[in-house]
Amino acid sequence: MNMVTTDIDNLAGNDGISNLATQVFTASKKIKHRPRILCLDGGGVYGLSELLILRRLMNDVTLAANLDSPALPCKYFDLIGGVGMGGLVAVMIGRLCMVTSQK
């Protein structure tokens, strides 16, 4: 147990957990909006329905922001994650910056 505490102290700095908590709190103050989180789950019909809903959402964002090209989920969401096939889709739209619809 002492080794775990020492490792946390080394990661967080000299003050340990309190310093880490201060850093997290300070970083959260810099965010000017509520974080936008997209969580995708599963495949099959669930994966298809998620993509259809996401396509509609991105179309609405494109219209609301009066953009010339489709809004990218990777530019709109702060965190994109998923499980199973949803994880693959999360990588495709989050890391590879793929669009949900083509014009």
LOLUMDO-704227 format. One record per residue: residue number from 1; chain; x, y, z of N, C-alpha, C in turn. Coordinates in steps of 0.2 Angstrom, whole numbers, plus 5000, padded with zeros to 4 digits. Example, Ala and Ser with C-alpha at 12.3 -4.5 7.8 and 13.67 -1.06 7.14 Angstrom:
# LOLUMDO-704227
resi | chain | n.px | n.py | n.pz | ca.px | ca.py | ca.pz | c.px | c.py | c.pz
1 | A | 5066 | 4972 | 5039 | 5062 | 4978 | 5039 | 5066 | 4984 | 5039;
2 | A | 5064 | 4989 | 5035 | 5068 | 4995 | 5036 | 5064 | 5000 | 5039;
This chain:
# LOLUMDO-704227
resi | chain | n.px | n.py | n.pz | ca.px | ca.py | ca.pz | c.px | c.py | c.pz
1 | A | 5004 | 4994 | 5000 | 5000 | 5000 | 5000 | 5004 | 5006 | 5000;
2 | A | 5010 | 5006 | 5003 | 5014 | 5012 | 5003 | 5017 | 5013 | 4996;
3 | A | 5019 | 5008 | 4992 | 5021 | 5009 | 4986 | 5016 | 5012 | 4981;
4 | A | 5010 | 5010 | 4982 | 5005 | 5014 | 4978 | 5004 | 5021 | 4980;
5 | A | 5004 | 5023 | 4986 | 5004 | 5030 | 4988 | 5010 | 5034 | 4985;
6 | A | 5016 | 5031 | 4985 | 5022 | 5034 | 4983 | 5021 | 5035 | 4975;
7 | A | 5019 | 5030 | 4972 | 5018 | 5031 | 4964 | 5013 | 5036 | 4963;
8 | A | 5007 | 5037 | 4967 | 5003 | 5042 | 4966 | 5006 | 5049 | 4967;
9 | A | 5010 | 5049 | 4973 | 5013 | 5055 | 4974 | 5018 | 5058 | 4969;
10 | A | 5022 | 5053 | 4966 | 5026 | 5054 | 4960 | 5023 | 5057 | 4954;
11 | A | 5017 | 5054 | 4953 | 5013 | 5056 | 4947 | 5010 | 5063 | 4948;
12 | A | 5008 | 5064 | 4954 | 5004 | 5070 | 4956 | 5008 | 5076 | 4958;
13 | A | 5014 | 5075 | 4960 | 5019 | 5080 | 4962 | 5020 | 5079 | 4970;
14 | A | 5023 | 5084 | 4973 | 5025 | 5083 | 4980 | 5019 | 5083 | 4984;
15 | A | 5014 | 5087 | 4983 | 5008 | 5087 | 4987 | 5003 | 5081 | 4986;
16 | A | 5005 | 5077 | 4982 | 5000 | 5071 | 4981 | 4994 | 5072 | 4978;
17 | A | 4989 | 5069 | 4981 | 4982 | 5069 | 4978 | 4979 | 5077 | 4978;
18 | A | 4981 | 5081 | 4983 | 4978 | 5087 | 4983 | 4980 | 5091 | 4977;
19 | A | 4987 | 5090 | 4975 | 4990 | 5094 | 4970 | 4986 | 5092 | 4963;
20 | A | 4985 | 5085 | 4962 | 4982 | 5083 | 4957 | 4975 | 5085 | 4956;
21 | A | 4971 | 5085 | 4962 | 4964 | 5088 | 4962 | 4964 | 5095 | 4960;
22 | A | 4969 | 5099 | 4962 | 4970 | 5106 | 4960 | 4971 | 5107 | 4953;
23 | A | 4975 | 5103 | 4950 | 4976 | 5103 | 4943 | 4970 | 5102 | 4939;
24 | A | 4966 | 5096 | 4941 | 4960 | 5095 | 4937 | 4955 | 5100 | 4938;
25 | A | 4954 | 5103 | 4944 | 4950 | 5108 | 4945 | 4952 | 5115 | 4941;
26 | A | 4958 | 5116 | 4940 | 4960 | 5122 | 4936 | 4959 | 5121 | 4929;
27 | A | 4960 | 5115 | 4927 | 4959 | 5113 | 4920 | 4952 | 5113 | 4918;
28 | A | 4948 | 5111 | 4922 | 4941 | 5112 | 4921 | 4938 | 5119 | 4921;
29 | A | 4941 | 5123 | 4924 | 4939 | 5130 | 4924 | 4940 | 5133 | 4917;
30 | A | 4945 | 5131 | 4913 | 4947 | 5133 | 4906 | 4942 | 5131 | 4901;
31 | A | 4938 | 5126 | 4902 | 4932 | 5124 | 4897 | 4927 | 5130 | 4898;
32 | A | 4925 | 5132 | 4892 | 4920 | 5138 | 4891 | 4913 | 5135 | 4890;
33 | A | 4913 | 5129 | 4889 | 4906 | 5126 | 4888 | 4906 | 5119 | 4892;
34 | A | 4900 | 5116 | 4892 | 4899 | 5109 | 4895 | 4902 | 5105 | 4890;
35 | A | 4906 | 5100 | 4892 | 4909 | 5095 | 4888 | 4904 | 5091 | 4884;
36 | A | 4906 | 5090 | 4877 | 4901 | 5086 | 4873 | 4904 | 5080 | 4872;
37 | A | 4900 | 5075 | 4875 | 4903 | 5068 | 4875 | 4898 | 5063 | 4870;
38 | A | 4901 | 5060 | 4866 | 4898 | 5055 | 4862 | 4900 | 5048 | 4863;
39 | A | 4895 | 5044 | 4865 | 4896 | 5037 | 4867 | 4892 | 5032 | 4862;
40 | A | 4896 | 5028 | 4859 | 4893 | 5023 | 4854 | 4893 | 5016 | 4857;
41 | A | 4888 | 5013 | 4856 | 4888 | 5006 | 4859 | 4885 | 5001 | 4854;
42 | A | 4889 | 4995 | 4854 | 4887 | 4990 | 4850 | 4887 | 4990 | 4842;
43 | A | 4884 | 4985 | 4839 | 4883 | 4985 | 4832 | 4877 | 4983 | 4830;
44 | A | 4876 | 4981 | 4823 | 4870 | 4978 | 4821 | 4865 | 4984 | 4820;
45 | A | 4859 | 4983 | 4822 | 4853 | 4988 | 4822 | 4855 | 4994 | 4826;
46 | A | 4858 | 4992 | 4832 | 4860 | 4998 | 4837 | 4865 | 5003 | 4833;
47 | A | 4870 | 5000 | 4830 | 4875 | 5004 | 4827 | 4872 | 5008 | 4821;
48 | A | 4868 | 5005 | 4817 | 4865 | 5008 | 4812 | 4860 | 5014 | 4814;
49 | A | 4856 | 5013 | 4819 | 4852 | 5018 | 4822 | 4856 | 5024 | 4825;
50 | A | 4862 | 5022 | 4828 | 4866 | 5027 | 4831 | 4869 | 5032 | 4825;
51 | A | 4871 | 5028 | 4820 | 4874 | 5032 | 4814 | 4869 | 5037 | 4811;
52 | A | 4862 | 5034 | 4810 | 4857 | 5038 | 4807 | 4855 | 5044 | 4812;
53 | A | 4855 | 5043 | 4818 | 4854 | 5048 | 4823 | 4860 | 5053 | 4823;
54 | A | 4866 | 5051 | 4823 | 4872 | 5055 | 4822 | 4872 | 5059 | 4816;
55 | A | 4870 | 5056 | 4810 | 4870 | 5060 | 4804 | 4865 | 5065 | 4804;
56 | A | 4859 | 5064 | 4807 | 4854 | 5069 | 4808 | 4856 | 5075 | 4812;
57 | A | 4859 | 5073 | 4818 | 4862 | 5078 | 4822 | 4867 | 5083 | 4819;
58 | A | 4872 | 5079 | 4815 | 4877 | 5083 | 4812 | 4874 | 5088 | 4806;
59 | A | 4869 | 5085 | 4803 | 4865 | 5089 | 4798 | 4862 | 5095 | 4801;
60 | A | 4859 | 5094 | 4807 | 4856 | 5100 | 4811 | 4861 | 5105 | 4813;
61 | A | 4867 | 5103 | 4815 | 4873 | 5107 | 4817 | 4875 | 5111 | 4811;
62 | A | 4876 | 5108 | 4805 | 4878 | 5111 | 4799 | 4873 | 5117 | 4797;
63 | A | 4867 | 5115 | 4798 | 4862 | 5120 | 4796 | 4862 | 5126 | 4801;
64 | A | 4862 | 5124 | 4808 | 4862 | 5129 | 4813 | 4868 | 5134 | 4813;
65 | A | 4874 | 5131 | 4811 | 4880 | 5135 | 4811 | 4881 | 5138 | 4804;
66 | A | 4877 | 5137 | 4799 | 4877 | 5139 | 4792 | 4884 | 5138 | 4789;
67 | A | 4886 | 5131 | 4789 | 4892 | 5129 | 4787 | 4891 | 5127 | 4779;
68 | A | 4897 | 5128 | 4775 | 4897 | 5126 | 4768 | 4898 | 5118 | 4768;
69 | A | 4902 | 5115 | 4772 | 4903 | 5108 | 4772 | 4900 | 5105 | 4778;
70 | A | 4899 | 5098 | 4778 | 4896 | 5095 | 4783 | 4900 | 5095 | 4790;
71 | A | 4896 | 5096 | 4795 | 4900 | 5097 | 4802 | 4903 | 5090 | 4803;
72 | A | 4909 | 5090 | 4806 | 4913 | 5084 | 4808 | 4912 | 5083 | 4815;
73 | A | 4910 | 5076 | 4817 | 4909 | 5075 | 4824 | 4916 | 5076 | 4828;
74 | A | 4921 | 5075 | 4825 | 4928 | 5076 | 4828 | 4929 | 5083 | 4830;
75 | A | 4926 | 5088 | 4827 | 4927 | 5095 | 4828 | 4921 | 5097 | 4833;
76 | A | 4916 | 5093 | 4834 | 4910 | 5096 | 4838 | 4911 | 5093 | 4845;
77 | A | 4912 | 5086 | 4845 | 4912 | 5083 | 4852 | 4919 | 5083 | 4855;
78 | A | 4919 | 5084 | 4861 | 4926 | 5084 | 4865 | 4929 | 5077 | 4866;
79 | A | 4924 | 5072 | 4867 | 4926 | 5065 | 4869 | 4922 | 5061 | 4865;
80 | A | 4925 | 5056 | 4861 | 4921 | 5051 | 4857 | 4923 | 5044 | 4859;
81 | A | 4919 | 5040 | 4861 | 4921 | 5033 | 4863 | 4915 | 5028 | 4862;
82 | A | 4917 | 5022 | 4862 | 4912 | 5017 | 4861 | 4914 | 5010 | 4863;
83 | A | 4910 | 5005 | 4862 | 4911 | 4998 | 4864 | 4910 | 4994 | 4858;
84 | A | 4914 | 4989 | 4857 | 4913 | 4984 | 4851 | 4913 | 4988 | 4845;
85 | A | 4908 | 4987 | 4841 | 4907 | 4990 | 4834 | 4907 | 4998 | 4835;
86 | A | 4904 | 5000 | 4841 | 4903 | 5007 | 4842 | 4910 | 5010 | 4843;
87 | A | 4915 | 5006 | 4846 | 4922 | 5008 | 4847 | 4925 | 5009 | 4840;
88 | A | 4924 | 5005 | 4835 | 4927 | 5005 | 4829 | 4924 | 5012 | 4825;
89 | A | 4917 | 5013 | 4826 | 4914 | 5019 | 4823 | 4917 | 5025 | 4827;
90 | A | 4918 | 5025 | 4833 | 4921 | 5030 | 4837 | 4928 | 5032 | 4834;
91 | A | 4932 | 5027 | 4833 | 4939 | 5028 | 4830 | 4938 | 5031 | 4823;
92 | A | 4934 | 5029 | 4819 | 4933 | 5031 | 4812 | 4930 | 5039 | 4812;
93 | A | 4926 | 5040 | 4816 | 4923 | 5047 | 4816 | 4927 | 5052 | 4821;
94 | A | 4930 | 5049 | 4826 | 4934 | 5053 | 4831 | 4941 | 5054 | 4829;
95 | A | 4945 | 5049 | 4827 | 4952 | 5049 | 4826 | 4953 | 5051 | 4818;
96 | A | 4950 | 5047 | 4814 | 4951 | 5048 | 4807 | 4947 | 5054 | 4804;
97 | A | 4943 | 5057 | 4808 | 4939 | 5063 | 4806 | 4934 | 5061 | 4800;
98 | A | 4931 | 5056 | 4800 | 4926 | 5054 | 4794 | 4920 | 5057 | 4795;
99 | A | 4916 | 5059 | 4790 | 4910 | 5062 | 4790 | 4904 | 5057 | 4791;
100 | A | 4898 | 5059 | 4793 | 4893 | 5054 | 4794 | 4888 | 5054 | 4787;
101 | A | 4889 | 5059 | 4783 | 4886 | 5059 | 4777 | 4890 | 5063 | 4772;
102 | A | 4889 | 5061 | 4765 | 4892 | 5064 | 4760 | 4887 | 5068 | 4756;
103 | A | 4889 | 5074 | 4753 | 4885 | 5078 | 4748 | 4887 | 5077 | 4741;
